Amino acid sequence: MMIFEFGLTAPALADQDIEVDPLALNFGNVEVGATATNVITVSNVGMQFLTIMGAEFQASGDTEFSFTPPVSWVAPGTSVDINIAFTPSSEGTFAAVLVITSDDPDEELVEVILSGEGKGGVTLPVSVDDILAFFDASVADGTLIGNSPGKSADGRKKALRNMIKAADDLIEDGYVADACQQLLNAYQRCDGLPRPPEFVTGPAAPTLAGMILDLMASLGCE
């Protein structure tokens, strides 16, 4: 009887295998100073645990991009997300490359190309700078005066100016609703009504109140 022998090799388990989607991420047009977010998904399509060794931007990329570091371990058949943010600091085109390092035996490095466009913010018909310039000019020419006897008059003028300036800081930080409330408080201190008490009076006060209302309208304040 003839005996045939065949070489038998036990099938090796498949290694960890990284898959990244997408490999290119375009944020499109984003207003200067605003933040857009998106997600990169890192999957393990292998049969062993995948270790993400690290993730970092190439040094030559723009700093307008940021991300949240992923977890280190990815079980077989599962995935993790990396949140990417884009905050353009000026108008123009920005780009960066995110490099993900893992223990995938045949694909240790995966590069994800990021891009986005910064576009100009909305130009307000009346800005806080315009209001402050009018305020200062009116105080200088005597058409805007503090509405209080004695030294407290100057204090009220300064308080109103600080309220308007604070609204500008809130707008720059993106807290529009808070800025609207601050502007409303300022408006009520120069609108000519008895309550709450006026901080300023004079021929320029109605114009100042109107400028504050115009800014509130352009911001969409309710």
C-alpha positions in Angstrom: 0.0 0.0 0.0 1.4 3.4 -1.0 1.3 6.1 1.6 1.3 9.7 0.5 2.5 12.3 3.0 1.6 15.9 2.7 3.3 18.8 4.6 0.6 20.3 6.9 1.1 23.8 8.3 -1.3 25.2 10.9 -2.8 28.4 9.5 -1.3 31.4 11.3 -3.7 33.9 12.7 -3.9 37.1 10.7 -1.9 40.0 12.1 -3.3 43.3 13.3 -4.3 45.4 10.3 -4.9 49.2 10.3 -7.4 50.9 8.1 -7.9 54.7 8.2 -10.8 56.5 6.6 -10.7 59.1 5.1 -7.1 59.6 4.0 -7.8 63.1 2.9 -10.0 65.5 4.8 -11.1 68.9 3.3 -12.9 71.2 5.7 -14.0 73.6 3.0 -14.6 77.3 3.8 -14.6 78.2 7.5 -15.0 81.7 8.8 -11.8 83.2 10.3 -11.8 82.5 14.1 -14.6 79.9 13.9 -13.9 76.2 14.4 -15.1 73.3 12.2 -14.7 69.7 13.3 -14.6 66.4 11.6 -13.7 62.8 12.3 -11.1 60.3 11.1 -11.9 56.7 11.8 -9.1 54.2 12.6 -10.2 50.6 12.3 -8.5 47.3 13.0 -9.5 44.8 10.3 -7.0 42.2 11.5 -7.3 39.3 14.0 -4.9 40.6 16.7 -5.1 43.7 18.9 -3.8 46.9 17.1 -1.7 49.3 19.1 -1.7 52.9 18.1 1.8 54.1 19.0 1.1 57.8 18.4 -0.4 60.5 16.2 1.2 63.8 15.3 1.3 66.5 12.7 4.3 66.9 10.4 6.3 69.9 11.4 5.8 71.6 8.1 2.0 71.8 8.5 -0.1 74.8 9.5 -1.0 75.1 13.2 -4.7 75.9 12.5 -5.4 72.1 12.8 -5.7 70.2 16.1 -6.9 66.8 17.2 -7.8 64.7 20.2 -5.3 61.8 20.8 -6.9 58.3 20.1 -6.9 55.4 22.5 -3.9 53.1 22.4 -5.7 49.8 21.8 -8.1 48.8 19.1 -9.6 45.3 19.3 -10.1 43.2 16.2 -13.1 44.2 14.2 -13.5 47.5 16.0 -12.6 51.2 15.4 -11.9 54.4 17.2 -12.4 58.0 16.1 -9.9 60.9 16.0 -11.6 64.3 16.2 -10.0 66.9 14.0 -10.6 70.6 14.4 -9.8 73.4 12.0 -9.7 77.0 13.2 -8.4 79.4 10.6 -6.5 82.4 12.0 -6.7 84.4 8.8 -8.0 84.2 5.2 -6.3 81.8 2.9 -5.6 78.1 2.3 -4.2 75.9 5.1 -2.9 72.3 5.0 -1.4 69.8 7.4 -0.5 66.1 7.4 -1.5 63.9 10.4 0.8 60.9 10.8 -0.7 57.9 12.7 1.8 55.3 13.9 0.8 51.7 14.8 2.2 48.2 15.2 0.6 47.0 11.9 3.5 44.9 10.6 3.2 46.1 7.0 1.8 49.6 7.4 3.5 51.3 10.4 2.7 54.8 9.2 -0.5 56.2 7.8 -0.7 59.8 6.6 -3.9 61.8 6.5 -3.9 65.0 4.4 -5.9 67.8 5.9 -6.9 71.0 4.2 -9.2 74.0 4.6 -9.9 77.5 3.6 -10.2 80.5 5.9 -12.7 83.1 4.8 -13.4 86.6 6.0 -15.9 87.1 8.8 -19.1 89.0 8.5 -18.4 92.7 8.3 -20.8 94.5 10.7 -22.3 97.8 9.5 -21.5 99.2 12.9 -18.7 97.9 15.0 -17.9 98.3 18.7 -14.8 100.3 17.6 -17.1 102.7 15.8 -19.3 103.1 18.8 -16.3 103.7 21.1 -14.8 106.2 18.7 -18.1 108.1 18.7 -18.4 107.8 22.4 -14.9 109.3 23.0 -15.4 112.1 20.4 -18.7 113.1 22.0 -17.3 113.2 25.5 -14.4 115.3 24.2 -16.7 117.9 22.5 -19.1 118.0 25.4 -22.1 116.5 23.6 -22.1 113.4 25.9 -21.9 113.9 29.6 -22.3 111.8 32.7 -25.8 111.9 34.1 -25.0 112.5 37.7 -24.0 115.4 39.9 -20.5 115.8 41.1 -17.6 113.3 40.6 -19.9 110.3 40.0 -20.7 111.7 36.5 -17.2 110.6 35.3 -17.7 107.2 36.9 -20.9 106.6 35.0 -19.4 107.6 31.7 -16.5 105.2 32.3 -18.9 102.4 33.4 -20.9 102.7 30.2 -17.8 102.7 28.1 -16.5 99.6 29.9 -19.9 97.9 29.2 -19.6 98.5 25.5 -15.9 97.4 25.5 -16.8 94.2 27.3 -19.3 93.4 24.6 -16.5 93.6 22.1 -14.4 91.1 24.0 -17.4 88.7 24.2 -18.0 89.0 20.4 -14.3 88.2 19.7 -14.5 85.1 21.9 -17.7 83.9 20.2 -20.1 84.6 23.1 -22.6 86.4 21.0 -25.6 85.8 23.3 -23.7 87.3 26.2 -22.6 90.2 24.1 -26.2 90.9 23.2 -27.1 91.1 26.8 -24.2 93.4 27.5 -25.2 95.7 24.7 -28.8 95.7 25.9 -27.6 96.8 29.3 -25.6 99.6 27.7 -28.4 100.7 25.5 -30.8 100.9 28.5 -28.3 103.4 30.1 -28.6 105.9 27.3 -32.0 105.3 25.7 -33.6 108.3 27.4 -36.0 106.3 29.6 -36.1 106.9 33.3 -35.6 103.3 34.3 -33.0 102.0 34.6 -31.2 105.2 35.4 -29.3 106.9 32.6 -25.5 106.8 32.7 -25.1 109.6 30.1 -27.1 112.4 28.7 -26.6 115.2 26.1 -27.2 115.7 22.4 -25.1 112.7 21.4 -26.9 110.2 23.7 -29.7 109.3 21.2 -27.2 108.7 18.4 -25.1 106.5 20.7 -28.2 104.5 21.6 -29.1 104.1 17.9 -25.6 102.8 17.1 -25.9 100.2 19.9 -29.2 99.1 18.5 -27.8 98.8 15.0 -25.0 96.6 16.3 -27.4 94.4 18.2 -29.5 94.0 15.0 -26.5 93.0 12.9 -25.6 90.4 15.5 -29.1 89.0 15.5 -29.8 89.8 19.1 -33.4 89.1 20.2 
